[in-house]
Amino acid sequence: MLRRFYQLLKKHFIIPHILFWIVSIVFFTVLLVFTRGFRISEIDLTTAISFLMTVFFLAVSVYINLLWLIPGFFKKRKFLLFSVLQLGNILLFITLNYFASLLFEESHPDFISEAIAEFILVTLFLIVTTLLKFMRDSIALQDIELKVKEVERQKIEVELQTLKSQVNPHFFFNTLNSLYSLSLDKSDKTPGMILKLSELMRYVIYEANDNQVPLKKQLDFLKSYVYLEQNRTHDLLEVSFDIKGSYLETRIDPLLFIAFIENAFKHGCKTKSRNPYIWIQVDVTEPEKVIFFIENNIEPKEHPDATPATGFGLSNVRKRLELLYPGKHSLNITQTETIYRVELCICFRNP
């Protein structure tokens, strides 16, 4: 409600100033009636002009403060100079208003008592208008921050959609290549592989478009993919897939782990080791926390430029993690001459 009222006043800049000075005139009139015994019916033209001159001099002091002193000195942290000039501003009002009273009032007021009253009056107006300005600036700043956050949110959504759209073709390209190799060999596994691939495609097309999916569905998807890859590799490759814990309904962004598994099969199958292996473990023993671990052995003489630490899939998942879980994830990749290990921890609650 307050923000809507602020937006209305922002569109009509002059209205709040007019309202403020109307209220001030009413307040000043009431003050004179109660402090000096004035009656509104007895106020003559001279008194009215003197009164309006006081309001005019107040307005001059107020706008000197708002338009020059605050932006030019206070906001630039020149507090000493601001204080000196503000004192000069107050003295200017007292001097102008005193001489105006000499012109329009028959009885000349005592300078000291008049100066004290005018000092209190102008100081009150300067404090009130300064607070109103700071309140308006604060609301305006919050408005700007909200707009910036909205722009950032939209930007993140666009980037995530772009990254997701890149994941799907990359995934299908690798899987279809595997299927093509089996078809060339006329393997009996081909029909079952096609069935598994259709299940994977159903997940990617219909469910991976959601912002988040239950972890159980994603693990089923990963198991199907592992089955697909394992059936096209040589029999010596040892693959294990273990799940620890029961918090499988935790919702997580889809297709986060597939790049690491693709990477492990791609490079783990290249090793000439007698015991090639891929170990996968997902730990969900704690609520709102998922730990994904994968390790495989690699060829010691593999060229550095072709190491598993690089590639489209891994750079993609890094970007998605930074956008989705800033400050709530840790990704540790360890690589030696013969072993490649990834440990990803995502904490959904604030650390």
N, C-alpha and C positions, 0 to 999 in steps of 0.2 A: 504494500500500500504506500509506504513511504517512498519507495523507489519509483513508483508510478507518478506520485506527486512531484518528485524531483525531475523526472523526465519531462513532465508538463511545463514546469518552470524553466527548464533548460531550453525548451523550444521558444518560449516567450521571455527573453532575457530581462526585459525592462519591467515586467510585471512584479517580480519579487521585490525590486527596489522601490517601486511605487507603493506596494503594500507595506513595506517596512517603514517608510517615512510617514505614511498615513497613520499607522499605529503609533509611531513616535510622536506625532503632533497631538494625537489624542492623549497619550501618556503625559506629555509635557503640559498640556492644558489642565489635566486633572491634578498634576503636581503643583501648578501655580495656584489653582483654586484652593488646595488644602494647605499650602505652605505660606502663601501671601494673602490669603483672604479675598482673592478675586472672585467676582461673580461674572459668569459668562454674559449675562444681559448688560453688564456695566462696562464691558470691554469696548473701548472706543477705537477709532482708526489708528491712532498713534501707537496704542498698546499692541494692537494686532500686527502692525508693521514691525515693531520692535521684537515681538514674539517670532514672527516669520524670519526676521534677520538672524535671530539666534539659531533657528533651525537650519537656515542656509549655511551659517558658519560651522555648525555641527557637521553638515553634509560635506563641506570642504575638508574639514579635518579627517572625517571618516574615509573619504575617497583618496586623500593623500596617503593615508595609511594602507588602504587596500590595494591601490593601483601603483604605488611607488615604493613605500617603505617595506612592506612585507615581501613582494617579489624581488625588489632590488637589493635588500640588505638582510632581512630575517632569513629568507630561504637560502641565501648564499652564506649563512652562518657568520655574518658580520654583525654580531650581536651588540658590541660596544657602540659602533657607529649607528646602528638601528636605535638604540636607547637614547643617544644624544639627539638624533633627528626627531625621534618621537616626542621627546621633551620640548624641542623647538616647535613641533606641531601643536602641542597642547598650549604652549605660551602664545602662539599665534592666535589660537581661538580665544583665549582669555583677553588678549589685547584688543582684538577686533570687536569682540562682543562688548567689552567695557566701553570703548569709544562709541559704539552704536547706542548703548544705553544712555550715554551722555547727550546724544543728539535727540533721542526720542522720549526720554523720561524727564519730567519736570524736576523731580527731586533727584539730585545726584547721589548714587549709592556709594557707600564706603568701599574703597578699592580692595582692601584686604579681605573683608567678609565676602564681597562679590567674587573675588578671585578664587577663594576657597570653594565657594558653591559651584562656580563654573569649572574649576579643576575636577571636582567630583563628578559633575555632569558629563564633561567630555571624556573623562577616563572611563566612566560607565559605558558610554556609547562605543568607545574604541574597543573595550573588552568584549562587549556583546557582538559587535560586527566582526571582530577577529575570530571569535569562536564559531560564528555562523559560516564564515569563509572556510575555516579549517574543516568544519563538518561537511560543507559542500564539496571541498576538494577531496576529502576522504571517500565520500560516496562516488565521486567521479573516478577516483583511482580504483575502487572496487569494481566499478562498471568496466573499466578498461581491462582489469585483471580477468574478469569473467569472460570477456570477449577473446582475450589472448588464450585462455584455457580452452575455450570452445574451438578456436582455430587449431590449437595443438591437438585436441582430441580428434577433430576431423582429419587432420594430417596423418595421425597415427592410424586411424581406421583405413585410410586410403593406402598407406604403406603396407599394412597387414594384408589387405585384400590383394595387393600387387604381389606380395611374397607368397601368399597362398596359391594364387593363380600360376606362379612359377613352379611351385612344388608339384602340382598334379601332372603336368606334362613330363617333368623330369622323372617322376616316379614311374609313370606308364612306359616311358621310353626304356628304362632299365628293365622293367618286368617283361615287356614284349620282346626285348632282345633275348632274355633268358628262354622265353617260350619258343622263340624262333630257333634257337640252338637245339632244343629238344625235338622239335618237329623235323629238323634236318636229319637227326639220328633215328627218327621214327620210333621214338621211345614209347613204351606202353604207359608211361606216366603222363603222357600229354593230355588225355581227356580229363584226368583228375586235376592237372595243373590249370587247365582252362576253367574248370569249375571254381577252383580257388581264386583264380584271377577275377572271375565275375563277382565273387564275394568282395574282393578287395575294391573293385571298381564301384560296387554299390555303396560301400562305406565312403569312399573318397567323393563320389558325386553327390550323395544324399545327406550324409551325416557330417562330413568334414567341413561342410559349408557353415555349420553352426559355429558360434564364437567359442563355445566350450562343449565338451562331451564327457560322459562318465569315463573314468579311467579304465573300467572293465572293458568297455567297447574298444578302446584304443589298444588294450593289451590283446584282445581277441584278434584285432586287425594285425598286430605285430606277429602274433603266433602264426597266422595264416601266411604272412609274408615270409617268415622264417621257414615254414614248411615248403613254400614255393621255391625258395632259394636252395634249401638243403637238398631237394630232390634233383636239382640240376648239377650239383657239385659231386666231386669224387667221394667215394665211400670212406676215405681216411679222415675226412673233416669231422671233428667232434664238435657238436653244437649243443649247448645247454641253455635253457631258458627257465629261470626260477623266479617265483613271486613270493615275497615275504610280507606278511601282514594281511589284514582284512578290510582296510579302508579303500575299497575298490569303487565306491560311488563318488569319490572326490572328482570334481569336474575340472577338466584341464583343456587347454587349447589342443585341437587335433593335429596330428602329423608332426609332433615335435621330435619324436625319437627315431622316426624312420630313416633320417639321413645318417645317423650313427650306425644303424644296422646295415644299411646299404653299403656304407663305407667299409664296415668290417668284412662283409662278404666279398667285396671287390678286391680288397688288399689281402685278406686272410687266405683267400684261395690261391693267391699268387705264390705264397711261400713254398719253398721246396723242403720244408721241414718234414720229418717223418711223422710228426704228431701235430698237424695243424688243428687249431681249435678256435672256437668263438664262445665266450662265456657271457651270458646276459643275465642280469639280475635287476629286479624292480623291488624296492623296499618301500612298503606303505604301512609300516608298523605304527607310525604316528599319524594322528589326524592332521589334515591340512599341510602335509609335507610328503613329497615324493622324491625318492633317490633312485636315479637310473644309473646303472653301471654296466659297462661293456668292455671286454678285453679280447684281443686277438693277437696272434703272433704274425710277424711280417718278415719279409725277405731282408736280411741284413744289408745287402748291397743295393737296395732300392734307391734310385736317384732322389736327392732331397726335394727336387721340384715336383716329384710325383708322390710325395708322402701323403698319408691319410689326413694330415693336419690341414691340407688345402682342399679346394674344390668348391663347386657351386653349392652343393647341399649343406656343407658345414657353415659356409659364410651366410647362407640363407637362415639357418636356424639360429645362428648368433644374433642376427639382426632382429629376428622375431622375439627372442628371449629378452633383448634389451628393451623392446617396445612393450611387451606384455608384462614382464616381471622386473621392472627396474628396481634394483636394490633388494630383490627378493629371490635371487637365484645365484648359484655359483657353478661355473663350468670349468672343470679342471681336466686338461688333456695332458697325458704323460706319454712320451715316446722315447724308447731306447732303440738300440740297433735291431732288437728282435721282438719287442713287445709294443703294442699300442693300446692305451687304456683311456677311457673316458668316464668321468664321474660328474653327473649333473644332479644338483640338488635344487629343488624348487620349494620355497616356503610360502604358502598362500596367506598366512597371517603376517601382521607387521612384526618384524624382528624386535 
